[in-house]
């Protein structure tokens, strides 16, 4: 009998407002902050370099200039 492989979906809820984030790219540290923002679906956005991004991946893409998983790039400070 063959075992059935079960994939579990990981819940990626945005961190709470006020959380500081740090990412590292090409030897430099990048900082962002989770803020409340009515313009996003979740009501929370990522403030990075004077702009609000609707997801961690969008802010990470801005920081690196390439497509990247924001959950891997950003760490809680």
C-alpha positions in Angstrom: 0.0 0.0 0.0 1.3 3.4 -1.0 1.5 6.2 1.6 -0.4 9.3 0.7 1.6 12.5 0.9 -0.1 15.3 2.9 0.8 18.9 2.2 0.0 21.3 4.9 -0.6 24.9 4.1 1.3 27.4 6.2 -0.7 30.3 7.5 1.2 33.5 6.7 -0.6 36.2 8.7 1.0 39.6 8.7 2.9 40.5 11.8 1.2 42.9 14.2 1.4 46.6 13.6 4.5 48.2 15.0 6.7 45.2 14.3 10.2 46.2 12.9 11.6 44.1 10.1 15.2 43.7 8.9 16.5 42.2 5.7 20.0 41.9 4.3 20.9 42.3 0.7 24.4 42.6 -0.9 26.0 43.3 2.4 23.6 46.1 3.5 20.9 46.0 6.1 17.4 47.1 5.0 14.7 48.1 7.6 11.0 48.2 7.4 8.0 48.5 9.8 4.6 46.9 9.8 2.0 49.7 10.0 -1.8 50.0 10.0 -3.0 51.0 6.5 -6.6 51.2 5.4 -5.6 50.9 1.7 -4.7 47.2 2.0 -7.0 44.2 2.1 -5.7 43.1 5.6 -5.6 46.7 6.9 -1.8 46.3 7.5 1.0 47.4 5.3 4.8 47.4 5.2 6.4 50.9 5.5 9.7 50.9 3.6 11.6 53.9 2.4 8.7 56.3 2.6 6.2 54.0 0.8 3.5 51.6 2.1 3.5 48.1 0.5 0.6 45.7 0.7 2.8 42.6 1.3 6.1 41.6 2.7 7.1 40.3 -0.8 6.3 43.6 -2.5 8.6 45.5 0.0 11.3 42.8 -0.4 11.1 43.2 -4.2 11.6 46.9 -3.8 14.6 46.4 -1.5 16.3 43.8 -3.8 15.2 44.8 -7.3 14.1 41.2 -8.0 11.3 38.8 -7.2 11.8 37.3 -3.7 9.7 35.7 -1.0 9.2 38.4 1.7 8.7 35.8 4.4 12.3 34.6 3.7 13.8 38.0 3.2 12.5 39.9 6.3 13.2 38.9 9.9 11.6 40.4 13.0 14.0 42.7 14.8 
